[in-house]
Amino acid sequence: MLLPKEEHICSVCLADLPLTRYWLLSRNPMADRLNALLPDEDRYCRAAALFFYSYDSDYGRITRALKYRRNIPAGRRFASMLGDYLAGSEYFADVDVVVPVPLHWTRRWRRGYNQAAVIAAAIASRLPSARVETRALRRSRRTSSQARLSGAAAKRSNVRGAFTAAAPAARRLRGARHILLVDDVFTSGATTSECLNALRDACPAGVRISVAALGYVQ
C-alpha cells in the first residue's frame, strides 16, 4: 500500500529502481547493441534507458501497466523522471525534437493511444527546447508483437521495412539538430534501428539521432 505522498511506486522501491545511468556515458551496452544494427559505423548513435527491464521483476510492471492497462499517469511519471536525467546529460540536453516509435493505425485504434507517444511527450516536457513530432514516422504495415518472437533474427525479420518517414516528414523535422527516438522498452534493437534508418532518410546528414526508452533488456 502506498503512503499518501507516494505516487505509483513506494519510496523503498523507487530508491531501489535499477537505473542504467546510461545518460552519463558516451558509449554503453544499449547503444553498442543498436549501432551494431546500423549501416554507418562512423555515426555512433547514443542511447539511454531509465532502468534495466526484467519481465519477472516488479519494475517490469511499469511499462506493462502503461502499455496494456492504460496506466498513463504512471507512464508519464517515469518518463518525466527519465526526461529529467536526460536534461542533465551533456549527451541529450540539446535534443530539440522527440519522435515516438509509431503503432500501426489498427493497433492504436484498438488501444486508444500510443504508449511511446505518452513517454515522448513527458520526456519533451523536461527538455529545455524540445517539441514532439508524432507524425514524422509511420508504420506502413502491421507486424507481429516483438515480445512473442524468439531470437534476434526473427525480430529483425518481423519489422524489416515496416517503418517509413511520413510524406511531410522532412517539413516536420525542418530545423532539427538533435532528434530523440523514443520507445517503451529496448530489447534487440530491431524496431529502433528500423525507425532510425527511416528517420535518417528524411533528415539532412548533419542531424544527430539518439534513442531513449523506459526499460532496457540486458
HUKAGI-V502085 format. One record per backbone hydrogen bond with DSSP energy under -0.5 kcal/mol. CO is the residue of the C=O (numbers start at 0). NH is the residue of the N-H. Records with the same first field share a line. If there is no record, write none. Layout:
CO->NH + NH
This chain:
2->5
6->8
9->13
10->14
11->15
13->16
16->18
17->51
20->23
21->24
27->31
28->32
29->33
30->34
31->35
33->36
34->37
38->40
39->42
41->43
43->45
45->210
47->212
48->21
49->19
50->215
53->56
56->59
57->60
58->61 + 62
59->63
60->64
61->65
62->66
63->67 + 68
64->68 + 70
69->71
70->74
71->75
72->76
73->77
74->78
75->79
76->80
77->81
78->82
79->83
80->84
81->85
82->86
83->87
85->88
88->91 + 92
91->94
95->130
96->179
97->132
98->181
103->106 + 107
104->108
105->109
106->110
107->111
112->114
113->116 + 117
114->118
115->119
116->120
117->121
118->122
119->123
120->124
121->125
122->125 + 126
123->126 + 129
126->129
130->97
131->133
132->135
135->165
137->139 + 163
144->147
145->148
148->150
150->154
151->155
152->156
153->157
154->158
155->159
158->161
161->139 + 140
163->137
165->168
167->171
168->172
170->173
172->175
176->207
177->95 + 96
178->180 + 209
179->98
180->211
181->100
182->213
183->213 + 214
184->186
185->216
188->192
189->193
190->194
191->195
192->196
193->197
194->198
195->199
196->200
197->201
198->201 + 202
199->202
203->206
207->178
209->180
210->47
211->182
212->49
213->50
214->185
215->52 + 217
